[in-house]
């Protein structure tokens, strides 16, 4: 009798009619074979993978995608729940029957002449009760190799699934990379995602945003846990004590840099557990525990460099795990290495091939690497990987940091008074958009919990779920808001950021441990300037005061935008959050 996974494979074979079916086993030998195949394969008139300089970047390969396929395609991403209200105004909705009919019609015979790769994988460490079993189908060897880096692929997943039918099903085909036939359909009630017409990570690596966040958030809603767009770090103090923190930031707001921070403060160390996704459960004694379901980093290359993130650069040059992939960066032909803006402070190399395969002209005014160019590298390559990374229980969380990119209004850091006010603080986050999502760059978009593109159900219900978690847990972490990106009247950043952000992390830990006082203001609790450790930092007191200033006129404008955002959800916005908004409105009106 066939198992459910075998039945699924047979069903997909009949739908796609591939020339071959290959079930991945996750071994090193397999990875080397698939890389060799990718080096010989041509898609869209491009070789799928090109080997890079192994002395500079061990086990590294270059991939160039179609110019129309370089970011998440949010306007063609749908959540297919039985009713539109369940999906909410935060999602594009399509009737599940209509969505399946549409996808099955374009899937039909789509893999003829191609290989269908079957990727059995686990999100989370295999021994954890919080880990989830998954299977993805794809016709992209690049996707297959990327999934090997980003998850636990192979026989252990098949063994965990066994005869069960309870595994996530991800169905993906690149098709002809036609943006007019590019759809990513999520079916939360069925634990299913269908994706067609894209090879970009966020659209094609279905274990990532599609499952770990959109489907995962819905599972968490039903099962009593949270799937969040968050880093996980452990901050070790000079006395050896480690405090575990979560952090939620929209893309390109310094999330990965914070996850791999080298503190400027003597005696402090940051241990990395994850740079993008956290699954949060109520664990022992009612405390929140978090695991990272992923096994790799899918990071933005531009802005990552020796000065900004030396730990990531060391990770990219580590040879522990095979392979490391670079996508849509430029290539320095003088030494066959990837190159991007912000890699070093050196002169732009004279012989660059840009991300579209053309000789780069320095005078063009265009970047050589695409602003959303990426690297895909194993988390086991990270020299600061926490010893607790594979702990099946996860790590106990003492604080949650929310942030965004704002040139004004939001102070450098403040603390919410309690859990519910923290949920309100997180629900009103606004951040300037980046190149990680297709569309206009630089406009302020409301992005609650940094989850607006990733919440797989109505965000009004999502806010209530956060409040409910607060009622169920007995030991809640403190909640903070940060903004590294505040600018002065000349448009210059007032806070140095990067390693100096460790000063703010120290204040956060001091507040968690009740070591320092804070000043109450309209929006929460602000640092007293003398409570910040500014040792070795040349910054004027006047600048610090501006960084921590609450401008009531700015907040009046902010409240108008929040009211407009909340109105989209109508009665779904919990009363507690409406009350906090009214309270804030009254405070800034005085």
Protein Blocks (a to p, Z undefined) as FASTA:
>chain_A
ZZfklmmmmmmmmmnopabdcddehiaklmmmmmmmmmmpceehiafbacddfklmghia
cddddfklcbccfklcccddfbfklnopmbccddfklmmmmmmmmmgoplgoiacddddd
dedjfkbckbccdddddfbfklmmmmmmmmcedjklmmmnmmafbbcdddddekjopakl
cccdddfknopacdehiabfklmmmmlmmmmmmmmmmmmmmnopacddddddddddfkop
acdddddddehilmmmmmmcccfbghiacddfbfkbccddddehhiacdddfbfbdcddf
ehpafklmmmlmmmmmpckbccdddehiacdfklopacdehkamcdcdfbdcdfkopacd
fknopafbdfkbccdddfklpmkbcfklmpmnbpadfbdcdddddfehiafbdcdfblml
mmmmmmmgccdddfkbgcdehiacddehhlmmmmcbdfklmmmmmmmmmmmpmbdcdddd
ddfkbccfkopafbgglmlmmmmmmmmmmmmnopaccdddfklccddfklpccehiacdf
klmmmmmpccfklmmmmmmmmmmmmmmnmmmlcfklmmmmmmmmmmmmZZ
